[in-house]
């Protein structure tokens, strides 16, 4: 039984509407290099949700060994790196005909969405997959919309199995075929095109653009992956400075900036459209030059985005949260795989992602009707908020909430999560950090409690049975 507390109800509610950030921030969570980290941990570590969380999976249902992970079934392979297998060494996606919608990918998507974020499903796939498989996958993904499907990313490369087994024209045809089925079966799932490397800046020509250009019109979102440095022989060979080009590459901020602008310009020329551009994967590899070099180079890029504010750049996905190598905000603890070791860039990233340019916009208006919240997407939602005046820094500021509700809560600058069954949320430290110069804002949003859209709808409506009540204590009297 919870202890008795002196409580006061919050009054004068506001409707608070979220709309997209000028440049949205996403993050990768799990890949061939690391395992998925639950969103309770991620939210606590980051202090705010990301717009979307990217998952890495593959679907090669006709390959020998499927659906076991490639590196587990083909243990004697892999001598030349993570991609030296008959199918890509991502986690197997177990959807499709007679698929398992309780498998890891679906559980992770539900975890992401109940915490007020969208899922990006990065999926490498055999281009021979028939329409029946695509239709089944589309129907299985429909309850998770808005969802971003990044199909056969980096498709102008040569390292993935789909690139090795099919021509670039066939890869483009498959993307278009998948998009046609998806539009009919799951229109709330958006297709992400990911490719683009400028080979000739005089003409603007991209690598394999003739074959891949048809993807641009079929895609809802354009993206390109960019790394300032990258160890491409991980985990087999350590990077040494004399092996540049053999084990690793160094690109740098100026060249990546030039590439991004060039790719966007050429995409618009080839398609006659302008969908902006996102960075589908971005980082500086700490294996190349060390983690302090990673910090300096990566911070320089984000600071440049904040300074120059390129209008075409709509989003950046940091790749990734936790990594067994040095491509994460955390490194996996070799002594305990369940632990993460923060990198030097972690506190810098946490500070930068609080910049208003990277934050969804908030619009506050007096609420005269019921305490109703509507959830559509992570950057398109209506919440309910209050402004709590503070006389001085509190020693306790606790919220008593509707027990049944699933809520994400922005208290000052820090976000919290409340799952169904939990009643109390402690926001004291957020209030202390906020200060007393202006009222302390608390906003509640209500994403779906099970992470899925009800009855095929893409909108979730939740009504609070009563206003939250607050325990606010400034002093501690001993007698």
Secondary structure, DSSP 8 states (H G I E B T S, - for coil): -------EE--S-EEEEEE--SSEEEEE--BTTB----HHHHHHHHSS--SEEEEEEEE-TTSTTTTS-HHHHSTT--TT-TT-SSS--SEE---STT--TTSHHHHHHHHHHHTT-EEEEEEEE-TT--HHHHHHHHHHHGGG-SEEEEET-STTSSSSHHHHHS-HHHHHHHHHHHHHHHHHH-TTEEEEEE---EEETTTTEETTHHHHTHHHHH-SEEEEEEEEEEETTTTTS---GGGBTTTEEE--HHHHHHHHHHHHHHHHHHHS----EEEEEEEE-TTTT-HHHHHHHHHHHHHHHHHH--TTEEEEEES-SEESSSSSSEEE-TT-TT-EEE-THHHHHHHHTTSGGGS-EEEEEE--S--EEEEEETTEEEEEEEEE--SS--SEEEEE--TT--EEEEETTEEEEE-TT--EEE-HHHHHHH-SSS-EEEEEE---TTSS-GGG-S-EEEE-SS--EEEEE------
